[in-house]
Amino acid sequence: MPISRFLQGSKLNPEEIERLNSAYVQTLRSLGLVDRNDPIAELVARKILKIGAAGVRDPAEISKLAVKQLGIVRPPSL
């Protein structure tokens, strides 16, 4: 599911939404998640929003913090 689902009714401006969406996409890619309906993708979205709400603005930093805080590691490629 796209992160926009969690932003409905929010008072964020378009730049903030784009920044959070960018962080979300970066995080999914770094974790190798392709299915946005995967429950883990929802956890990622919620964590991205929480980190963004805490004042972190850089999408790369948001992504890095999300991966670290969630404790999800990507399995090694076979």
Secondary structure, DSSP 8 states (H G I E B T S, - for coil): --THHHHTT----HHHHHHHHHHHHHHHHHHT---TTSHHHHHHHHHHHHHHHTT---HHHHHHHHHHHHT-------
